[in-house]
Amino acid sequence: MSSSLSRESTPESTAAAAEAGTATAPRSGDTPDAGGQRIISETEEDTNHWRGIGAITFLAGGVGVILKQPALLLAAVVGVAYLAYVQVTTVPEATVRIRRELSDPTPDLGDDLTVTVKVTNEGDRILPDLRVVDGVPEELTVVGGTARLGTALRPGETDSFTYTLTARRGTHEFKTCDTIVRDWSGNRERHTRFRTGGEVVVTPSLSSTLPMPLRKQTSQYAGRVETDLGGDGVEFHSTREYRSGDPLSRVDWRRYARTGDLATLQFREERAATVMLLLDLRQEAYVRRDDDDLHAADLGINAAGQIFTTLLETGDRVGITALAPQKVWLSPGLGNEHRVKVEELFAHHAALSAERPKGRYSVTLGVRNLRKRLSGDVQIVFFSPLCDDDAVKAAQLLHAHGHKVTVLSPDPTNDETLGQRFARVERAGRISTLRQGGIRVLDWNPEEPLAESIARSTVRWSR
């Protein structure tokens, strides 16, 4: 949009531009629109494309006069004409409107996100050489296409470019978009940086579920976990002597017809579990098979989101915490309000961002602080790649203090090099140590669906 149009735009048009996620081009000193789109910086500089032309022109003219060569004199005249043209041309202003469109502003972790940027010349001058570079968030990686465009635009004309990103967890803001406009001669160029806004929120999937078998450690709330107690339920448990007041529907009438004795049927009670999902977000958990794969920490967070949904839908009380330099804690709860809290935690908590944490973390101290906040009936689902002995120590400490621990471990190891094979053997040893200590471990190969790994492990655990 041209300078005059920007200053004369109405509040209605300004608000519409903000809602569309566009950037207009007010000149320096103009008031930003309601959405905050404005010019951050604007500079003009020489490209040095014509450096040396003046010297060559005067040299050709001087030699032509001395040697009386018409051809050299003509060349000097042409050079003078070019130099005059360069001096009279001016660099157009970046009178552009930039609109960024996302294929999905809230993609799931690991999904491909397509970004389309449309650039429109809303001024009254041709932009003969326009370069546009989109400000891709640092945590996101371009995996297809390119986040830049080189074009020429007539007034009112639009051009666009498309590129693809891999969605990584966290809230990622598109803050800027840079443009470079050159004049017809290419002698000078104007650099303009626009603040554009717009963001991508990537959280673990809370719409899909995973069947996660829980241990027989339960609370007083009714739910889905089987107990060893007889009472109300759906699965037969035992019979006992009839007591006055027992419901007639629970009388064993077949036994009464056969022996004449009254007895009451008891069924296996089901209680709700209280579960804490424990995420390993230490530096050691940010490992992966190759540069194109997700970190093990990302895989664990995504699995935790799906298991959280399963537990919430089946009436279990579930909370989230982490072994991380930054404090992460959401007490076990139920209901839609609790679900909203988890969505907010995944979307905006700094410890769950895509950035790898810095600094050392004491697992012993972290588990000690965690135990102070956990009641004795809480069981733990621990998401960790088990790439160091501290992860094993954390699981063992929690198990030793009476918590039923299940470890869900995404395998980040490879066997392409000797070092990678050694790391795989070490991890297998840690898994064996935990299993021998009575801790369930689900060893998940990320190349297969997690649901299949859970189903296969469930069969082994039921034996």
N, C-alpha and C positions, 0 to 999 in steps of 0.2 A: 504494500500500500504506500502510496506516495506520502511525502511529508505533510502536505496540506490536507490530504484526506485523513491522515492519522489524527491530526489536531482537530478536525471538524467532525470526527465520528461521534455518533450519538451513544448514550449509555446503553441503548438496546443492542446496537450493533457490536459494541465492545463486549457486552456480556455474552452475546452469541458466539463471538470469536473465542472467548475464554472457554465456553462449554465445548466447543469443537476441538480444543487442544491445539490452537493455531498460534503462530507468532507473527505479529505485524511488525512493521519497520518504522517506528517513530524515530525521528532524529534525536541526537543527543540533547538532553534537557527536556524532552517531551515527557508528559505524565504517563506512567505505565497504565495499561488497562486493568480491569478488575481481576483478571486471571494472572497478573504479574508478568505478562509477556512484554519484553522490552529489549532494547539494545543494551548490552552490558559494556561493550567496548567497540570502538570504531577507529581505525587508523588507515592512513594512506601512505604509500611508499613507492619508490622507483623499482622497476623490475630489472633495470640495467640491460634490457634487451638491445638498446641502441648505443650502448657504450662503445666508443671507438669510431662510430660513424662520422662524427664531426671532424676528428683528426684525419681520417681517410679522405674526407671531402676536400678539406683545405689542402692536403698533400697533393691530391689529384689535380686541383685547380692550379696550384703553384707550379707543379711539374708541367702541366699543360701549357701554361704561359711561357715558361722558360724554353720548352722544347717546341713550342708552337704546334701542339698536337690537338686538333679539334675534338677528337674522341675523348681525351682526358678532360677537356673543358666541359663537354656535354655531360660526362659522368659527374663532374663536380656540381653542375647545375641541378641534376637529378637528386644528388645527395642533399643539396641545400633545400630543395623542395620537400624531401622527406623530413628533414629537421624542422622545417617550418610547420609541417603537418603535425608532427609530434608535439610541438609547443602549443598548438591551438586546440588540440583535443583535450577533453576533460573526462574524468572517470565518472560513470553514472553512479548514483546512489543505489544501495541494495534495497530497491523498492519491491520486496518479495513478501509473499505470504507463505508460510511453511506449515503444512499439516501432516502430522504423524498418525498413522492408523496401525493398530495392533490387532493381530488375528485373534488374540485372547488376552485381555489385561490381567487375568488371574489363571495362568496355566498351571498344570501340575508339575511337580519336580521332574526334571529330565525331558520334558516335552520340547518340541521345536516351536519357537515363537517367530512368526513372520511379521516383519516391520515394513510398512510401506510409507515412504515420505514423498509428499507431493509439494512441488514448489511452483508458485504462480507469480508472474510478474504483474504487479498491480500499479506500476507506474506508467508514464506516457513516453518513456524512452526505451529503445532496444537495449537489452543487456547482451553485448556481443560475445562476452566470454565470462560465464558464471560457473564457479566451482562451489559445491555444497558438501560439507562433511558433517554427518550427524554425530551428536555426542552420545555414544553408546556407554551405558553404565560400566564402570570398571570391572564389576564382578561377573558380567555377562560376556560370553565369547561368541564372536561372529563365526558361524560354521558354514554359511552359504551366502553367495552374493557378496556385495561390497557396500559399506555404509557411506558411500560418496558418489557424487554425480558431477560430470562436466558437460555443460550444455550452453546454448544461446537461446534467449527467450525474447520474443516480441511482446509488446504490451498486451496483457490479457492472456498470454499463452501459459500453459502448464506443462511441466515435465515431472517425472517421478523416478524413483529407484526403490528397489526392494532387497532386503537382506534377511537372513535367518539367524536367530540366536538360540542357544540352549538354555532353558530355564533352570536357574539355580535358586535355592531357597533364599528368602529374604524379601525386602521391599527395595526395589531398584528404581531410581528416579532418572528420567531423561532430563537433564538440566539445561543443556545448551545445544545449539546448532550453529556451525560456523559457515560463513560464506566469503568468497573472494570474487570481486568483480573487477575486470580489467577494461580499459578503454579500447577503442578500435585499433590503435597502434600497438597496444601491448606494452606501452612504456611505463604506465603506472597502474597500480592496483589498490583496491580498497578492501581491507579486512574488516568484517563485521561479525560480531558474536552476538547471537540472540539467546535470550533466556526463553525456553519453550515450555518447560513443565511436562507433566505426564509421568506415570509410573507403572511398574509391573509388580504385582504382589504374587510371590510364589510360596505356597505353603504345602505341607504334606496333604495328601488327599484325605479329606474327612467325609467324602461321599461314598467311598468304597469300603468294604469290610474284609477282615481276615479272620478265619476261625482259629482262635488261640485257646488251646486247652489250659485250664487252670488247675492248681493243686487243691487238695482237700484241706484247706485252711480257710475258715469262713467266719463271717460276722453274723449278727442276729437278724439281718435283713433277709427277706425272702428273695430268692433269685434262682440262678441256673446251675450252681455248682452242687454236685451230689455230696452228701455226707454219709457217715456211718451210723446216723441216728434214725430211729423209726418215728414216724408221725404221719402228717399229711404229705401227699406227693402223688406221683404217677407210677412209680416202679415198686413192685412188691418187695417188702423187707422181711417181715416176720409176722407171727400171730402171738397174741397174748390173751390172758383170761378176760372174759367180758366184764366190764364195770358198768355200774348203773350210770346212765346218762350218755353212754357211747352212742353215736348215730347209728340208726338201723342200717344205713347204706354201707356201713363198714363191718357189719356182722358177717361172719363166715357161715352162710346158710347151708352150704354143702356139707360142712363138718357137722352142723347141727342135725341135718337130715340123716347123716351117716351114724353119728354117735349119740345124738341128743344133748351134747355139750355146747354151750354158747362160747364163742371166741370172737375176738375183734381183730380184723386185719390191720396191719401197720405197713405203711409205704415209706420208701426212702425219702427223707426230707431233702429239699433243695434250699440252699441259702445263697445269699449274694456274697461275692468275694469283694474284698477291699484290695485294690491293686495299685501299685505305684510303678509307673513306667519310668525307668532310669536310663537316661541317655548318656553315652560316653562322648563328651565334646571336648576332650583334652587334645592337645597338639598331636598326640600319638594316634588318635582316631582318624586323622585327616590323611588317610592313605588310600591308594587306588591302584588298579592293575595297570592302567596306562592313562595318558593325558586326556583321552576322550571319555573316560568313564567318570561316574560320580564318585566322590569320596565315600568311604565306608560310613562316616558320620552322616552324610546326606541319606544314604540308603537306610540307616537306622532310624532317622527322623521320619522318613516317609513311611516305613513299616509301623512306627509308633502311632502315626496319625490314623492308619487304617485299623490297628488293633484297638486304639482308643474308641473309635466309632463302634466297633463290635461290642466292646464291654459296656459302653453307654446304652446301646440298644437292648442289651440283654439284662439290664437292671443292676449291673455291678457298679460299685463305687470305684472311680479311677482318678488318679492324679498324675502329675508329671513333675519330674525333677531331673537334675543332671549333675554329672561330675564335670565341672567346668570352672574356669577362673572367675566367671561372673555368676552370681546367684540366680538359680532357676528353681522356682517352687510354685506349684499349684496343688493345693490340698485335694484329696479325693472327694469327688462329688457326683451329683446326678443331675439330669434334666437339661433343658435347652439353654438355660442361663450358663450352666457350666460349660456347655459346648461352645458358646460364644467366647467365654474366657480363654478356652484353648485355642480357638481361631486367632484371637488377638495375640496370644503368646507366640504362636508359630509365625505370625506375620511380622511382628514388630520387636520381639525381644532381641537384644544385641547379641546374646550368646548363641542364638539360633540363626544368625545371619550367615551369609556365604563366606565371610572373611574368616580365615584361620586364626584361632586365638593365639595370643602372645603370652610368654611367661610360663614358668613352671607351675605345676599344680600338685599338691600333696594329697594322694588318694587316702592315706590313713586319716588325715585330718578331715577330709571331705566326708568320708564314711562315718566318722565319729559325729560330726555335726548332723548328718542325715539321720542317724539312729536316734538322736535326741528328739526328732520330730515325728518319728514313726511309732505307731502303736504296735503291740506285739502280734496282732492278727493280720497285719499287712503283708501281702506277698509281693515279690519284686519280679518284674520282667526287665532284664538288663540288656540293652542294645549296645554291643561293643564288638569290634573286629578281633579282639583278643590278640593284639599285636605286641603286647608287652606284659611283663609279669605283674605290673600294678593292676591291670584289669582283672587278672585272676585273683589277686589279693582282695580287691573290692568285693567280688562275688563271694569269696570264702569268708570274709569278715561278716557280711550280712547273713550268710547261711549259719555261721557259728552263733549268732545272736538270735536264732530262732525264726528267721524269716525264710519262707519258701522262695527259692530263687530259680528262675528260668532265664537262661542266657540265649538271646537271639543274636547270632554272630554272622554278619555278612563277610564273606571270604574275599579279602582284597589281594591275596597272594597270587603269584604267577610262577611258571616254571621255565621261563625262557632263558634265564641265566643261572649260574651256580648260586649267586647270592639270593635270588628269588626262591630257588628250590630249598635253600637252607631256611629261609624265613617261613616257608610253608611247613617244613618239618617241625620247626619250633612251635608254630601255632597249633599243629596237630597234637603236640605234646601237652600244650596248655589245656586243650579241650579234653584230652584223656584224663588229666589231673582233676579237672572239675567233675567229670562224670564219676570218677572213682570216689570222690568226696560226697556223692549223693546230689549233685547239682545237675539239673537238666540243661543240656546244651543243644540248641538247634543250629547246626552248621549249614548255613545257607550259601549256595553258589548263586551269585546274582544273575548268572546266565539263564537260570530257570525261574519260573514264577514262584514267588514265596509261598503261595497257597499249596503248591505241590510239595515243597519241602516240609511245611507244617504237617500236611496229611501223612507223609511218610514217617516223620518223627513221632506223630501221635500213635501210629501202629506199634512202633518199638516201645514207647513208654507204657502202653497198655498191657504189654506182655508180663 
